[in-house]
């Protein structure tokens, strides 16, 4: 089913039916129904798969554009597609296509690392993980939630804030995801980058990502990708590159949380960060004091 037809179907659904729980985690019914998640048990990973992982609204779609350009420049293989490469969006037919696709395959997921199909770990597939500071992630998720027809709309800021903090949002708790990836930071097959670092130096991010996946690029190719991958450039081409590009790419700013959070909410997030991530390697990488205080 195309993204467009899924959107149409969503219009006929009640808000209550748009999310469901699978193994204790909320998922969007339309985009990743239970049969999709069960079907992932059969996905056969490859050692040379290019895997992109992110908690929702941490820059996944931006990095999809960047990684597609890297693969295209390095291999000459056109990776453009309107559907994001999220494996949980793949039904049986899509999985069949993926199974027959030539290498390198570009795949992605928002799933918690413990829920990623085990064959990706068995094959030692390289995973690029992108994280974003939790305050901007929450703001982006809130706007996405209320502007996306496949998700329940009309949640107030206060309600969404509370749900995000308790992990009652699609794909689960931000902090649970972060802590699970923190434990994998020494794994040579896992590279964690932050949204903020990529925003600050896109060219360097492209060099690091290419090197991690074993793609060789000239400096001219790096600059060409960087120029075509600024958030502004991605947003301008989003309607042709993504089925819901106008919803996916909003502001892309660092610090937009200051326009939304009350001082009490800011303190609550600070406390949660200190409880879960202060003193960890990922906590240091997120540079919380600079971006969130």
N, C-alpha and C positions, 0 to 999 in steps of 0.2 A: 504494500500500500504506500503511495507517495506521501510526502510530507503534507502536500496540499489537501489530499483526501482525508488524511488523519485530522487536519485542522477542521475540516467541514464536519467530520464525525463528532469532534469535541464540542461543537456548538450545540449539539442535541443532548449532551450529557449534563447531569446536575453536578454542582461543585463537589458534592459528597462522593460521587463516583469517579472523579478525575484522579484520585490517588488511591493506592491500595498498599497493603503491607506484605512484604515477602521476606521471610526469615527475620522479622522484626524491624525491617527498614522500609520506609515509604518510597514508592516509585510512581511515576506518572503512568496511569493505566493505558493511555493511548500509545505512547512512544515505546514503553517497554513492558508489555503485558507479561503475565506469568510464563506463558509458553516460550517467550524470548529468553527469559532468565534461565529457565530449565534447559533450553536448547544449548546454552553456552557450555554446559558440561561436555558437549561433544566437539567443541571447537578445538582444532589441532593447531597449536602454536608452532611457529618456526623460529629457528635461532636468529634468522636475519629479518624477522618482522621489525618494523619501526613502530614502537608503542608509545603513545602519548597519554598521560594520566593527569587528571586534575579534579579537585573538588569543584562542583558547579560554581560558575562565575568567578573563577580565578584566572581567566585568560585563555581558556581552552580553545575557543574558536579563533582567537588571534594567533595562537601557536599552530593551529591546524594550517592556517594560511602560510605561516613562515616555513613549517616543515615541508609542506607540499612544494614550495618554491625551492627549498634546498634539494629535495629529491629530484625535481625536474632539472635543475641546473647540473647536478652531479651525475645523473643517469640518462638524461634526455627523455625520461618517462613522464608523460603528462598525468598528474595526479588529481586534476580538478574534478570536483563532484559537488552537487548541491546538498547532498545528505552528509551530515557530519559522520566521521568514521567511528561512531560510538558502537561498540559491539553489542551493548544491551538494546540498541535500536534495531538490530538485525533479526529478522524472522527467519524461518527455515529456508526460504528461497534465497535470501541475501547471504545466509551462511554458506549455501551451496556455491554461490558465486565467489565468495571469499576463499573457499576451500580450493577452488580451481584457478584462482588468480595467480599470475606469475609473481615471483619475488622481485624487489622487496615490496611487501604489502604494508600499507600504512593503516594502523588500527588505533583506536583510542577507547577510553572508558572514564566514567566518573565514579566507578565503583571503589569501595573500600578495598585496600590491598588484600585483606583476608577473603574477599569475595571474587577477586579476579581469578578466572579459570586456572587451575593448577598447572596446566600444560605450559603456560607462559613462564612459570618458575622452573619447571622441569627442563625446558629447552634453553633456559638462561637468556630469554628474550630481553633485549635492552629496553628499559623504560625511562622515558623522560617525564619527570613529574613537575608540574608547575603549581606553585602556591602563591597566595596573595594575602596581604594583611587582613585579619578577620573583620575589621570595621568596614573597609571598602567592599569586601566580599559580601557582607550582609546587606549593604545598601544596593549593590548591583543585583543580588538575588531578589530583594524586595521588589525592585522595579520590573525585573524579568517575570517574577511570579504574577504580578498584577497586569501585565501586558501580553501574556502568552495564553492563547485560547485553550491549550491542552492542560493548563494548570488552573486550580480554583482561583477565581479573581475576587477582588473586593476586600482583601484583608487589610485592616488598618496597619499603620506602621508599628503601633504598640503590640498588636497581636503577632505580627510577623517577627518582630524583635524577640518576643518571648518564645515563640516556636523555634527560631534559629538557635537561641541560647540553650534550649533543652533538647536540640537535635531532632525536633519534630518537623523536619522539612525533607523534601525528596533527596535521596542518597544519604541521609543521616547526618550525624554530628560532625561539624567542621573539626572540632578538637580531637575527636576519635580518629578521624582520617589523619590529621597532622601527627598525632602520637604514634600511629601505626607506621607512617612513613619515616618518622624520626628514627625508629628502630632499624630501618633498612639503609640508613645513610652511609654505612660503611660498605655496602654491597657494590661491587664494581659494575654490576648491570643496572644500577639505579643512579640517575642523575637528577638532583633536585635544583631547580632554578626558581627565582621569584619574579613575579610580575613587575615589581618595582625595579629590580636590577635590569630587566629587559627594557623597561621604559627609559631607564637612565642611559643605557648603552646597548642599543639594538644590534649594532655590528658585532660587538664582542659576544653577545648572546648567540648570534648566528654562527660565529666561529666555534664556540664551545659545543653547541648542539651538533654541528656537522662533524666535529672531531669525535664526539661521543659515539655517534652512529657509524663512524668510519667512512664518511663521505669527504672527498677531497674537493675543495673549492679554491679558486684563485681569489685574490683580494678584490679584483674587479667584480667577480660573481657575488662575493659577500656584499659589496656596496650596492649592486643591482638589486639583490634580495631586500636589503635594508630599506632602500628607497621605496620599494613596492610594498613594504610591510609595516610602515608606520600605522598607528591606529587610525589616523585620518584617512590614509590611502585605503586601508581595509574597509573602513566604513563607507567610503565613496563607491567601492565596487561590491559592497555587501549584497545588494539586491540581486545582482547577477550571480554572485558566488554562493549565496546561501538562500535557502527557501524562505527563511524568516529573518533575513539579514537586518531589517530595520528594527527588529526586537532584540537581536543578539548584540549588536554594537550600539551602545548608548553613549556614554561619555568617555569611558576609558581613563578617567583621571585618577591620580593618587591624591587622597585627602578629601574626596567628596563627602566622606562620612561626617565632616564638620557641619555640613548643611542639614543633617538629619538627626544626629544623636543629641539627646538631652545630656546634661552633665551627669545625671544619675545613671543613664544607660552607658555612657562612656566609662564610668567607674566600674559598672558591672562587668563590662568586657575586659577592662584592665585586670580586674580580680580573676576572671576566668583564664586570661592569658597567663597571669602569674602562677595560678594553680597548676595549669597543664603544661605550659611550654617554657616558662622562665628557666634559664639555666641549661636548656637543651641546645643541641647544635642547630636544629631547625628554628628554634626561638631566636637564636643569634642571627641566623640567616635572614629572618623576616624583619630584623632591624625595627622592632616594635616601637621603641622609644622615639625614633625619628619619624615614623609614619603614623603613629596612633596616639601620640600624646602632645 
